Amino acid sequence: MKKIIYIALIIGFNTSVFAQQESQFTQFYMNPYLFNPAASGMTSVIDLNMGFRQQWAGIDGAPRSFFATGHSQIKIGKKADQVLQEFRPTGAFFASPDVSTGGTKHVVGGRAFTDQIGPFNKTNLGASYAFHFPLISEINMSFGLSAGWSNYGLRTAGIKLHQQEDGVYANLISSGGNQNFFDMQAGSMIYHKYFEVGYSMTQMINNRFVVDNLTTDSRFERHHFVYLAGNIDFNENWIVSPALFMRSVKNVPLNFEGAIRLQYKKMAWLGVGYRNTNTLTISAGANFAKNFRIGYSFDAGLGSYSAIQSGGSHEVLIGFVLGKNRKLEKELDKSVKEAE
């Protein structure tokens, strides 16, 4: 029965349908590449991530998001230096790799995600390229561009119409309930070991929504993102990491959220945050087993929102970090030969 609410959005195809925010993730500081292609390659390792978010658990048709991303520096030119750093940690836990600055980088990446909101479904597959260069000592700047395929569709199973004879809905079904389109996003970053500042834009082309070959007045609106994060070292063990994330899109109020994490040796962390939809967020995570990273967050509504979000929102992120594998035997043989 609750899916009836969502079908009201279809009737008339008003602009507000497509002015809604894109996917939101509480652990935005763990994978800024999701919303900014220029955030790829800030560390000199191969960074792979995947995750799942269930928003408003317990509500039928509530938003669900799945994503997978990956990016790495690449070597261009025979004279180029090795682009990946050695990353072979030992022990049960490991420290997150440091941001690398001071040189130029070429970075490629890709992302895939899908959002399900009631009967609506959006899927995106894209590839990216970013160029990094030093502004001044230990501060780099990057520009990134991503392009790919998007699909916006409707899952008709279980939908109940308020008006059984709805011409708009009939046109949508006759078109297969799907629209495929080319999409792009772009962004820039300025980063240092102790701070990151970024701006990006998604759905740059501002495509119109098409129903049964009829172009409507509704658009996939451009979304603007601003991201700020920092690291404050208290001593050799403890780091405090504040972060702020803002989203802006036409016809929707500004959305922002802030978080602060306490990190132990860059191996494990606890965080707390607040979103201006009157939401409290709690997160935790750790790096373990040489290459794996895992993070979990829980969102709880406050005040009047607590009834809507009675089950809260859950988010899980799993990462995998790869670096250069040193061939120690060959290096030793080379050293012996050079000594001779």
Stockholm file with secondary structure:
# STOCKHOLM 1.0

chainA/1-340         MKKIIYIALIIGFNTSVFAQQESQFTQFYMNPYLFNPAASGMTSVIDLNMGFRQQWAGIDGAPRSFFATGHSQIKIGKKADQVLQEFRPTGAFFASPDVSTGGTKHVVGGRAFTDQIGPFNKTNLGASYAFHFPLISEINMSFGLSAGWSNYGLRTAGIKLHQQEDGVYANLISSGGNQNFFDMQAGSMIYHKYFEVGYSMTQMINNRFVVDNLTTDSRFERHHFVYLAGNIDFNENWIVSPALFMRSVKNVPLNFEGAIRLQYKKMAWLGVGYRNTNTLTISAGANFAKNFRIGYSFDAGLGSYSAIQSGGSHEVLIGFVLGKNRKLEKELDKSVKEAE
#=GR chainA/1-340 SS CTHHHHHHHHTTCCGGGGGSCCCCCTTGGGCGGGTCGGGTTSBSSEEEEEEEEECSTTSTTCCEEEEEEEEEECCCSTTCCCCSCBCCCCSSBCCCCCBCCSSCEEEEEEEEEEEEETTEEEEEEEEEEEEEEEEETTEEEEEEEEEEEEEEEECCTTCCCSSSSCHHHHHHHHTTTEEEEEEEEEEEEEEETTEEEEEEEESTTCCEEEETTEEEEEECCCEEEEEEEECEESSSSEEEEEEEEEEEETTEEEEEEEEEEEEETTTEEEEEEEETTTEEEEEEEEEETTTEEEEEEEEEECTTHHHHTTTCEEEEEEEEEECBCCCHHHHHHHHHHHHC
#=GC SS_cons         CTHHHHHHHHTTCCGGGGGSCCCCCTTGGGCGGGTCGGGTTSBSSEEEEEEEEECSTTSTTCCEEEEEEEEEECCCSTTCCCCSCBCCCCSSBCCCCCBCCSSCEEEEEEEEEEEEETTEEEEEEEEEEEEEEEEETTEEEEEEEEEEEEEEEECCTTCCCSSSSCHHHHHHHHTTTEEEEEEEEEEEEEEETTEEEEEEEESTTCCEEEETTEEEEEECCCEEEEEEEECEESSSSEEEEEEEEEEEETTEEEEEEEEEEEEETTTEEEEEEEETTTEEEEEEEEEETTTEEEEEEEEEECTTHHHHTTTCEEEEEEEEEECBCCCHHHHHHHHHHHHC
//
